[in-house]
Amino acid sequence: MLHFKQWKKRLVAAVSASVLAVTATASVLSVSNASADSSEWTYGDALKLSLYFYDGNQCGTEVDDNCLTWRGNCHTYDAEASLSNATGLSSSSLAAIKEANGGSDTVNVSGGYHDAGDHLKFSMTMGFSCANLAWAYFEYPEVFTETDSEDHLLYILKNMCDYFMKVTYLDDNDDVIAFCYMVGGDQDHNYWTIPESQTMDRPTYWADSSHPSADASGQMSAALAATSLAFADKNAEYAAECLKYANALKEFTAAYPSATYDGIGSYYSSGSQKDDVAWCDLWCTIANNGGTLPSSYSALYESNGSGVYAGSEYDYWVYSWDKVWGGYAALLTTMGYKTSTYVSELQFELNQQGGLSSSSYNAVGGWGASRYNCALQMYALHIVAANGTTSYQEAAAFQMDYLLGNNPTGYSFLLGYSDSWPTHIHHRAANPGSGTSTDNSEATYTLYGALVGGPTDSSGSYTDNKDSYSCTEPALDYNGSFIMVIAGLYDVYGGSTDAADATIEAASEIDSDYVFDYGGTSPNGGETTTTTEETTTTTEETTTTEETTSATEETTTTEETTSTTEETTTTTEETTTTEETTSATEETTTTEETTSTTEETTSTTESTTESTVDPSGVSMYGDVNLDGQVTLADMVMLNKAIFDVVTLNDEARVNADVNASGGSPDSDDALLLLKFLVQLVNVLGSNAG
C-alpha cells in the first residue's frame, strides 16, 4: 500500500506531466529527453548509464570481477595497511584495533571507491555520494526497477557500505572506537598512472574521540541508514547491520561535533559540522522508524525558512559534501514535516544561488558546477512535489538538458550519453596518456556515466583539456547529485533505456552480460534468484516424476529453465501471485543425486504502473508508447495525441482508448489514465470503474 506522501507525489507528477504535454510548450517539446520516441536518448538512458561511473572508480581486490573490461584489481595492499603509518589514533584506539585484528600491526582498509580522477579514498565524499544514491532509491524506487537499474544500484550501495563498516571499529557496546576517514596522500597527485600499477605509499587517517571527524562520521551514518532502508526487503540481516553502524556513527557525530583535517588539508575541509549532525540524525530517525517519521518527531535543527537553522547555523550555500542543509530541508519536505517552512527554505536557498531559469544555465560555484546545478535542480523538484509549481519543474528540465547536450558546445557532460561528449578528461584510470596531466591526450577508455564538471559560467565556457580539472574531472559527489535529480526527472517525464541498452551492448569497455550480485534474498527468505528480467521467479513446490524429494534449490531463470510459458497478472498496489504448471526440465541438486523434475512455479511481479492486460490479447490499455508498461510517459504521449502534437499508429490508438469507448483518444481517456497511475482505479478498459 502506498504511503500518503508517495500517493501525493505521484498525483502531482502525473498532473504536472499532463499539463506540460497538453500545453506543448517549446521548453518541453524541444527537449529530446522528454520525448516518447524510443529512438531518442531519454532521462531513463541517463540514469542507467550514470551508475557505470562507479565501476570505473572501484578500488580493491574485487575490481577484476566488476562489469568493466578495462579495470582490474588495484591498491590491493590497502588490505594490509600498516598501523605504524596511521594518523589520528590514540594509544587506546590503536590497541583496540590491534586486538580486534588478532594483534596484527596491519589493518584492512581495502575496497570502496576512488574519489575522483585521482585514487584517494575519502569516507566523507563516498558517504555523501552513497547517501544520495540511497535517497534516490528511497524516493523513487520504481524508477530503478523500470530502468532495470535496481540491481546495479544496490551492488554499488553494498560495496560502499561494506567499506564503511570495514573501516569502523565498534566496542562491545556497539559504540565507535575509531574509523578511517582517508586512505592515500599527496603523493598520489604527483603521479599520473593507472591505479592497477600503483605501489606508492598509502597512509591512513583515522578519527576517534580525541581526534574526531564529524564531517565523515555524519556522512557515513546517513549513508548506512539510507542504505538500510534500501535493503530492508532485500536482505534484512544486512539492513540491520548497516543500521547498527549508522546509529553508532550518529551517536559519535553528536558527541563529537567537530573535525580535524590531518591528511585532508585543502581537499575537503568544510566550515561546519552541525549540518552533518542534523543530516545523520534525520536519516537514522527515518530508518529506525521503518521509513517514516514518528508523529512526535521534532527536527534537531529547525529552520526559520530563510537560511538559518536553530537561530545560529547559517546555510547560504548549495547542497554538497560541504553543507548538507539543503538536503536536510528537502528530505523533511518529502517526509511531510512542516512543509511550508521547509519549502520556503528551499526557495530561499535556490534564490540565494541565482535560481533556475528555462533560458540560461546556472554555473553556480564555477568549479565542478554541474554537481551544484544538479543540487539546485533537486531543490526545484522537491518544491514541485510539495506544491505542484510546474515552472520549477520546467526550469530543472532545461538545466538538465543543457548538461546532457543542449548547450553551445554540443557536448553531453555525462560521458557516453548521446553522440558527443568531452574526451580529454582528467581521470588517470581512463586517460593515462603519457603519464602526465599536461599532455592533453584523449581518453583511452570511455568512462561511461561519469558527470564531469562542465561549463564554468552561464555562457557555456568550457575547455576540453585534460589539465582543466574544474571542467573535465568527474567525482563521486558529482554523480551522487546527478543520480538524485535524474531519478526525479525520470519520475516526471519517463523515458526508455533503449539507447543506453544499445550503448552498453556495443561498448567494448562494458560486459553487457554482467550480473550485479548485491547479496539480496527473496522476500520469503529463500535463496537469491538470478534473473535477466524484472520478474523474480521463486520455486515453491517441487514434485518429482517418481518420488518426492526434499531439496533446497537455487533456480536460475537465464538458461537452465526451458520451455516455460508464464502469464503474469499485475495490480497497482500489492503483489499478485499467479500460479500455473509449466513443463520445465531443470537440474535439481539434492544431497545424493540429481533428479529431473516437473515443477510448479510461482511467478511474482511487483508493479505500480502496469495495466491489466486484456485477455483477448488485442490491447494493453494505457501502453500508448508501446514499451510494454504503463507509466507517466504514456500519460505524456496520450495528451500529445489528444492535442495533435503526435500521431499514433493503429496499435497505439487502441491502447490509448483506455475507457474502451471505441472513439478517438480524448480527455475522458486522459482522466481515467491519470486515476490509474495514482491508483484511484485498478484496471483500464471496459471493466474500469
Secondary structure, 3 states (H helix, E strand, C coil): CCCHHHHHHHHHHHHHHHHHHHHCCHHHHCCHHHCCCCCCCCHHHHHHHHCHHHHHCECECCHHHCCECCCCCECHHHHHEEHHHEECCCHHHHHHHHHHCCCCCEECCCCCECCCCCCCEEHHHHHHHHHHHHHHHHHCHHHHHHCCCHHHHHHHHHHHHHHHHHCEEECCCCCEEEEEEEECCHHHHHCCCCHHHCCCCCCEEEEECCECEHHHHHHHHHHHHHHHHHCCCCCHHHHHHHHHHHHHHHHHHHHCCCECCCCCCCCCCCCCCHHHHHHHHHHHHHHHCCCCCCCCCCCCCCECCCCEECCCEECCCCCCCCCCHHHHHHHHHHCCCCHHHHHHHHHHHHHHCCCCCCCCCCCCCCCCHHHHHHHHHHHHHHHHHHHCCHHHHHHHHHHHHHHCCCCCCCCCCECCCCCCCCCCCCCCCCCCCCCCHHHCCCCCCCCCCCEECCCCCCCCCCCCCCCCHHHHCECHHHHHHHHHHHHHHHHHHCCCCHHHHHHHHHCCCECCCCCCCCCCCCCCCCCCCECCCCCEEEEEEEEECCCCCCCCCCCECCCCCCCCCCCCCCCCCCCEEEEEECCCCEEEECCCCEEEEEEEEEEEECCCCCCCCCCCCCCCCCCCCCCCCCCHHHHHHHHHHHCCCCCCCHHHHHHHCCCCCCCCCCHHHHHHHHHHHCCCCCCCCCCCC
